[in-house]
Amino acid sequence: MVATEAAPLLEGLLSRLRPSGWEALRARAEAALEGQDLPTPRQEDWKYTDLAPMRGLDFAPGEPAAADISAIILPEARGSRLVFVNGHYAPHASNVTNLPAGVRFLNLACATEMARDLGTLSASDVFADLNLARFKDGALVVVPKGVQVEAPLHLVFVNSQEGAVPTCALPRLLVVVERGASATVVEEHLGTGTYLTSAVAEVIVREDGRLTHERIQRESDQAFHFSHVAARVERGASYACRTISFGARISRTTPHVVMAAEGAELSLDGLALLGGSQLSDTHSFVDHTVPHGTCRQAHKVIADDASRAVFNGKVFVRPGAQGTDAQQQCRGLLLSPKARIDTKPELEIFADDVKCAHGAAIGQLDPEGLFYLQSRGMDPALARNVLTYAFAADLLARIPVTSLRRQLRQTVLARTQSGTLEALS
């Protein structure tokens, strides 16, 4: 099917992963994959992201397995949790006993009638197409008209390497928030060993709906993680999506949001903490198709050691989308002379009555701030750690789920240096 140099990787995945169901969708994706290869830095969108470490790896489908998720359990979501291990639904670790009437929160394999909404939003690239062609299962969230879901809906996707063979999981998520409804979805990815995750989330927020979507990437440091978020925000609706990335050898996040009707609101945040030789790439696209849409985007990166981050964020304002208010900001903190952050914020505007701005700032820790803290008795290492944590703290403070916010603060503190928490207590 794929007849280019790196064909064995894609061919192997397509031949080994042959789930049943969704045949029309799979056929469309297989056709899109015809002749495709892994992207290379010769392609503009992948200019700074080299997938060479993946070439030569032979990924096999993961098998059902047990998983210990005790460290990330959210007390607020004890009765609203779905768990998937190596791409397979794990009922023993899931609990959906505390849901409002009418809310659908289940694995996709049990909801094949939702095919009409699958694959309608996600953009086409090799990883999104691979997911659609070969995903085995995933999660469905449907919040009926006017229903307010107070407890967070917690989705956990766990991956693990089995023996010497790297594994592959292709989880999919479909979220539909109906008119006047509201919910918070927490989507987490984690694992151990060497594996590939190619995840796709499709999100529809209907008129006057409200959705908060927290996305946490805690993959192993040998994993390869590619995720797409495709969202449609309708009249008077609000979508807040925040992606926080800690793990993976190579990760790439691609949010694509369509502001589809007047009064749509979007908050699109990202935070990546990188060390070693990690590479994290974010390519976002916000499409203002109609007047009076509002978008706020804040992306932050902390890069240490020889890590590398890429941010390419594009805001597209179509003709006639008057009154658009879009603000985009990327900030990066370099903690090592070998670390690198490449940014490319973009505005493409075809309307004349808009309020749009973007900016990027990359730098090191503020010498005056370090001097001030040391003059108050902090040793240099602790002062550096405190300022590093403070750089990320404002994005963490926006997380509405208390236990998740505390977990992530602990993780950031641990990454910035042990001992900081005790010193601040």
C-alpha positions as MATLAB code, in Angstrom:
seq = 'MVATEAAPLLEGLLSRLRPSGWEALRARAEAALEGQDLPTPRQEDWKYTDLAPMRGLDFAPGEPAAADISAIILPEARGSRLVFVNGHYAPHASNVTNLPAGVRFLNLACATEMARDLGTLSASDVFADLNLARFKDGALVVVPKGVQVEAPLHLVFVNSQEGAVPTCALPRLLVVVERGASATVVEEHLGTGTYLTSAVAEVIVREDGRLTHERIQRESDQAFHFSHVAARVERGASYACRTISFGARISRTTPHVVMAAEGAELSLDGLALLGGSQLSDTHSFVDHTVPHGTCRQAHKVIADDASRAVFNGKVFVRPGAQGTDAQQQCRGLLLSPKARIDTKPELEIFADDVKCAHGAAIGQLDPEGLFYLQSRGMDPALARNVLTYAFAADLLARIPVTSLRRQLRQTVLARTQSGTLEALS';
ca = [
       0.000    0.000    0.000;
       2.757    2.434    0.917;
       5.669    2.158   -1.464;
       8.349    4.506   -0.243;
      11.564    4.130    1.730;
      10.048    4.001    5.215;
       7.156    1.867    4.016;
       7.882   -1.027    6.408;
       6.736    0.970    9.441;
       3.380    2.005    7.983;
       2.882   -1.237    6.086;
       3.572   -3.230    9.226;
       1.053   -1.261   11.248;
      -1.612   -1.470    8.558;
      -1.166   -5.217    8.109;
      -0.993   -6.117   11.797;
      -3.762   -3.863   13.049;
      -7.012   -5.047   11.461;
      -9.927   -4.277   13.768;
     -13.498   -4.756   12.598;
     -16.277   -2.180   12.324;
     -16.409    1.353   10.889;
     -15.540   -0.056    7.437;
     -16.481    3.025    5.395;
     -14.358    5.283    7.591;
     -11.422    2.904    7.470;
     -11.592    2.642    3.674;
     -11.471    6.420    3.347;
      -8.429    6.642    5.622;
      -6.657    3.780    3.853;
      -7.119    5.599    0.562;
      -5.605    8.740    2.097;
      -2.607    6.710    3.295;
      -1.900    5.389   -0.194;
       1.606    6.485   -1.124;
       2.268    8.251    2.184;
       5.459    8.002    4.202;
       6.546    9.291    7.566;
       6.961   13.081    7.384;
      10.499   14.441    7.100;
      12.122   17.827    7.833;
      11.942   18.535    4.102;
       8.240   19.268    4.624;
       7.586   22.778    5.948;
       5.235   21.660    8.734;
       7.867   19.188    9.957;
      10.910   21.369    9.387;
      12.157   21.137   12.982;
      10.815   17.681   13.846;
      12.884   14.734   12.669;
      11.233   11.331   13.083;
      14.444    9.435   12.275;
      14.446    7.694   15.712;
      11.194    5.954   14.699;
      12.504    4.536   11.451;
      13.543    0.936   11.749;
      11.243    0.250   14.695;
       8.684   -2.495   14.197;
       5.558   -1.735   16.247;
       3.114   -4.483   17.156;
      -0.452   -4.142   18.440;
      -0.645   -4.051   22.221;
      -2.532   -6.726   24.128;
      -5.014   -6.252   26.987;
      -3.187   -5.968   30.303;
      -3.546   -4.791   33.872;
      -2.433   -1.265   34.741;
      -1.759    0.558   37.978;
      -3.291    4.023   37.763;
      -3.449    4.684   41.501;
      -1.045    7.625   41.247;
      -3.357    9.587   38.955;
      -6.770    8.747   40.397;
      -8.938   11.863   40.725;
     -11.218   11.700   43.798;
     -13.714   13.948   42.022;
     -14.001   11.357   39.219;
     -14.312    8.109   41.183;
     -17.608    7.353   39.467;
     -16.797    8.914   36.088;
     -13.652    7.223   34.799;
     -12.896    5.213   31.653;
      -9.568    3.383   31.289;
      -7.964    1.916   28.177;
      -4.799   -0.211   28.262;
      -2.810   -0.724   25.059;
      -5.827    0.486   23.115;
      -8.247   -1.951   24.780;
     -11.099   -0.928   27.057;
     -10.338   -1.955   30.665;
     -13.666   -2.385   32.501;
     -11.943   -3.600   35.679;
     -10.244   -0.203   36.084;
     -13.194    1.897   34.906;
     -16.095    3.222   36.963;
     -19.070    5.038   35.447;
     -21.556    4.728   38.308;
     -21.920    8.447   39.021;
     -23.263   10.113   35.885;
     -26.266   12.409   35.421;
     -29.238   10.920   33.606;
     -28.816   10.881   29.854;
     -25.043   11.357   29.802;
     -23.280    8.832   27.583;
     -19.758    8.001   28.748;
     -18.608    4.676   27.338;
     -16.221    2.983   24.955;
     -16.794    3.648   21.261;
     -17.003   -0.037   20.379;
     -20.366   -0.055   22.169;
     -21.668    2.952   20.219;
     -21.199    2.233   16.526;
     -24.276    4.343   15.715;
     -22.089    7.411   16.325;
     -20.311    6.801   13.006;
     -22.003    9.889   11.557;
     -19.890   12.121   13.813;
     -16.596   10.224   13.597;
     -14.017   11.432   11.124;
     -15.943   14.586   10.235;
     -13.572   17.054   11.871;
     -10.072   15.618   12.043;
      -7.585   16.895    9.494;
      -5.736   14.466    7.259;
      -2.103   13.655    7.916;
      -0.306   10.346    8.173;
      -0.902    9.879   11.914;
      -4.537   11.004   11.916;
      -5.208    8.772    8.908;
      -3.451    5.848   10.579;
      -5.688    6.302   13.607;
      -8.878    6.378   11.557;
      -7.802    3.397    9.475;
      -6.866    1.167   12.388;
      -8.243    2.416   15.727;
      -9.703   -0.450   17.738;
     -11.606    1.409   20.427;
     -11.888    4.730   22.142;
     -14.183    6.842   24.257;
     -17.503    8.512   23.612;
     -18.815   11.457   25.624;
     -22.270   12.854   24.877;
     -23.774   15.457   27.218;
     -27.480   16.024   26.462;
     -29.136   19.389   26.014;
     -29.105   21.511   29.162;
     -27.307   18.965   31.380;
     -24.560   20.286   33.658;
     -22.020   17.577   34.540;
     -20.345   18.600   37.795;
     -17.844   15.733   38.180;
     -14.926   15.620   35.734;
     -15.086   12.854   33.126;
     -11.682   11.179   33.433;
     -10.216    9.297   30.459;
      -7.007    7.333   31.023;
      -5.039    5.814   28.138;
      -2.205    3.558   29.352;
       0.420    1.991   27.093;
       3.212   -0.458   27.800;
       5.896   -2.298   25.899;
       5.498   -6.063   26.035;
       8.836   -7.853   25.979;
      11.333   -6.639   23.415;
       8.757   -5.570   20.824;
       7.562   -1.929   20.795;
       3.788   -1.592   20.804;
       1.275    0.736   19.193;
      -2.051    2.153   20.389;
      -4.474    4.307   18.396;
      -7.038    5.718   20.839;
      -9.900    7.855   19.615;
     -12.187   10.236   21.485;
     -15.478   11.775   20.404;
     -17.032   14.474   22.604;
     -20.403   16.059   21.836;
     -21.733   18.739   24.194;
     -25.288   19.575   23.220;
     -27.036   22.941   23.419;
     -26.721   24.645   26.803;
     -24.867   21.699   28.379;
     -21.512   21.782   30.168;
     -18.786   19.337   31.176;
     -15.110   18.948   32.041;
     -13.155   16.172   30.322;
      -9.706   15.121   31.571;
      -7.754   13.102   28.983;
      -4.503   11.484   30.173;
      -1.878    9.479   28.300;
       0.865    7.568   30.143;
       2.925    4.410   29.888;
       6.201    2.518   30.180;
       8.767    1.332   27.656;
       8.944    2.012   23.930;
       5.647    2.448   22.092;
       3.748    4.616   19.641;
       0.589    6.528   20.505;
      -1.403    8.168   17.728;
      -4.484    9.711   19.337;
      -7.345   11.691   17.824;
      -9.982   13.691   19.702;
     -12.996   15.120   17.880;
     -14.977   17.724   19.812;
     -18.315   19.349   18.998;
     -19.650   22.068   21.309;
     -23.178   23.010   20.304;
     -24.932   26.360   20.799;
     -24.356   27.859   24.274;
     -22.515   24.725   25.404;
     -19.452   24.802   27.673;
     -16.570   22.345   27.600;
     -13.284   22.325   29.493;
     -10.822   19.813   28.049;
      -7.695   19.094   30.101;
      -5.123   17.007   28.211;
      -2.181   15.532   30.148;
       0.670   13.768   28.367;
       2.847   11.712   30.753;
       4.221    9.183   28.267;
       7.469    7.308   28.940;
      10.706    8.948   27.865;
      11.085    6.334   25.099;
       7.597    6.783   23.669;
       6.447    8.508   20.488;
       3.242   10.483   20.966;
       1.176   12.139   18.229;
      -2.181   13.680   19.049;
      -4.770   15.589   17.055;
      -7.586   17.657   18.498;
     -10.240   18.685   15.985;
     -12.970   20.907   17.443;
     -16.024   22.786   16.218;
     -17.394   25.570   18.424;
     -20.900   26.795   17.613;
     -22.958   29.912   18.420;
     -22.341   31.295   21.901;
     -20.436   28.150   22.896;
     -17.178   28.018   24.849;
     -14.320   25.537   24.510;
     -11.280   25.633   26.815;
      -8.528   23.202   25.820;
      -5.269   22.928   27.745;
      -2.451   20.495   26.881;
       0.296   19.811   29.422;
       3.220   17.699   28.226;
       5.860   16.059   30.378;
       6.851   12.860   28.591;
       7.734   11.159   25.296;
      10.949   11.077   23.355;
       9.144   12.806   20.493;
       5.683   14.333   20.838;
       3.544   16.406   18.522;
       0.200   18.012   19.312;
      -2.030   19.387   16.560;
      -5.100   21.330   17.731;
      -7.389   22.455   14.891;
     -10.380   24.505   16.024;
     -13.148   25.887   13.811;
     -15.046   28.873   15.201;
     -18.229   27.973   13.370;
     -20.826   30.526   14.524;
     -21.047   34.011   16.023;
     -20.131   34.430   19.658;
     -17.945   31.313   19.809;
     -15.223   31.469   22.478;
     -11.955   29.552   22.633;
      -9.187   29.290   25.223;
      -6.256   27.259   23.890;
      -3.347   26.772   26.293;
      -0.224   24.638   26.275;
       2.636   23.899   28.655;
       5.624   21.648   27.925;
       8.402   20.749   30.374;
      11.325   19.195   28.534;
      14.681   17.718   29.475;
      17.274   15.306   28.155;
      16.890   14.999   24.385;
      13.094   15.308   24.321;
      11.399   16.996   21.389;
       7.943   18.560   21.696;
       6.142   20.057   18.698;
       2.853   21.987   18.742;
       1.140   23.021   15.501;
      -2.159   24.783   16.149;
      -4.712   26.225   13.731;
      -7.684   28.377   14.744;
     -10.131   29.047   11.917;
     -12.448   32.045   12.384;
     -15.137   31.470    9.774;
     -17.806   33.931   10.984;
     -17.972   37.276   12.849;
     -17.488   37.956   16.543;
     -15.407   34.994   17.623;
     -13.027   35.306   20.579;
      -9.798   33.340   20.997;
      -7.119   33.451   23.686;
      -4.053   31.279   23.199;
      -1.132   30.993   25.635;
       1.681   28.517   25.071;
       4.675   28.057   27.391;
       7.762   25.868   27.170;
      10.492   25.123   29.704;
      13.457   23.492   27.943;
      16.492   22.057   29.749;
      19.513   19.937   28.774;
      19.540   19.259   25.000;
      15.765   19.295   24.560;
      13.964   21.053   21.749;
      10.521   22.598   21.395;
       8.607   23.793   18.351;
       5.558   26.044   18.355;
       3.724   27.009   15.184;
       0.397   28.650   15.893;
      -1.779   30.037   13.126;
      -4.907   32.160   13.477;
      -6.877   32.387   10.227;
      -9.587   35.044    9.893;
     -11.755   34.492    6.846;
     -13.420   37.225    4.752;
     -16.507   38.449    6.539;
     -15.366   37.328   10.004;
     -15.611   40.896   11.293;
     -15.317   41.592   14.989;
     -12.910   38.711   15.556;
     -10.855   39.116   18.742;
      -7.833   36.798   18.711;
      -4.788   37.049   20.963;
      -1.893   34.595   20.773;
       1.232   34.454   22.921;
       4.137   31.997   23.103;
       6.780   32.214   25.827;
       9.803   29.983   26.236;
      12.304   29.511   29.053;
      15.733   28.099   28.203;
      17.544   26.501   31.142;
      20.534   25.184   29.195;
      22.747   26.529   26.405;
      22.034   23.341   24.440;
      18.247   23.641   24.652;
      16.370   25.183   21.732;
      12.897   26.603   21.138;
      11.652   27.479   17.646;
       8.493   29.596   17.432;
       6.356   30.810   14.562;
       3.155   32.591   15.613;
       1.072   33.515   12.566;
      -1.921   35.695   11.776;
      -3.609   35.489    8.383;
      -6.425   38.034    8.238;
      -8.918   38.689    5.434;
     -11.303   40.952    7.370;
     -10.740   44.622    8.199;
     -12.607   45.088   11.491;
     -10.759   42.776   13.853;
      -8.655   42.924   17.006;
      -5.834   40.437   16.585;
      -2.326   40.260   18.026;
       0.413   37.726   18.515;
       3.845   37.581   20.072;
       6.704   35.341   21.103;
       9.386   35.741   23.754;
      12.201   33.272   24.390;
      14.777   33.839   27.096;
      16.529   32.706   30.245;
      15.763   33.220   33.910;
      15.609   36.867   34.926;
      18.940   37.828   36.561;
      17.243   40.522   38.647;
      14.704   38.025   39.929;
      17.465   35.592   40.834;
      19.395   38.337   42.611;
      16.311   39.419   44.558;
      15.546   35.909   45.814;
      19.169   35.295   46.760;
      19.266   38.601   48.613;
      16.366   37.262   50.687;
      18.366   34.213   51.738;
      17.682   31.632   49.033;
      20.639   29.706   47.696;
      21.190   30.029   43.912;
      19.798   26.592   43.021;
      16.587   27.118   44.976;
      16.112   30.607   43.525;
      16.434   29.157   40.034;
      13.909   26.423   40.853;
      11.376   28.858   42.294;
      11.500   31.118   39.231;
      11.209   28.122   36.927;
       8.108   26.902   38.749;
       6.624   30.411   38.764;
       6.959   30.528   34.969;
       4.481   27.640   34.686;
       2.280   28.384   37.690;
      -0.293   30.659   36.052;
      -1.332   28.034   33.495;
      -1.624   25.386   36.208;
      -3.785   27.718   38.306;
      -6.440   27.729   35.568;
      -7.154   23.990   35.932;
     -10.610   23.681   37.556;
     -10.198   20.133   38.961;
      -8.576   20.559   42.377;
      -6.889   17.153   42.672;
      -5.536   17.332   39.112;
      -4.200   20.822   39.700;
      -2.389   19.589   42.832;
      -0.971   16.552   41.028;
       0.406   18.668   38.220;
       1.880   21.219   40.583;
       3.694   18.382   42.353;
       4.954   17.064   39.024;
       6.212   20.467   37.925;
       7.909   20.995   41.278;
       9.552   17.584   41.020;
      10.745   18.383   37.515;
      12.145   21.762   38.504;
      14.049   20.170   41.409;
      13.340   18.158   44.511;
      13.403   20.202   47.685;
      11.561   23.178   46.244;
       8.215   22.139   47.689;
       9.611   21.799   51.182;
      11.295   25.174   50.937;
       8.050   26.833   49.861;
       5.936   25.133   52.560;
];
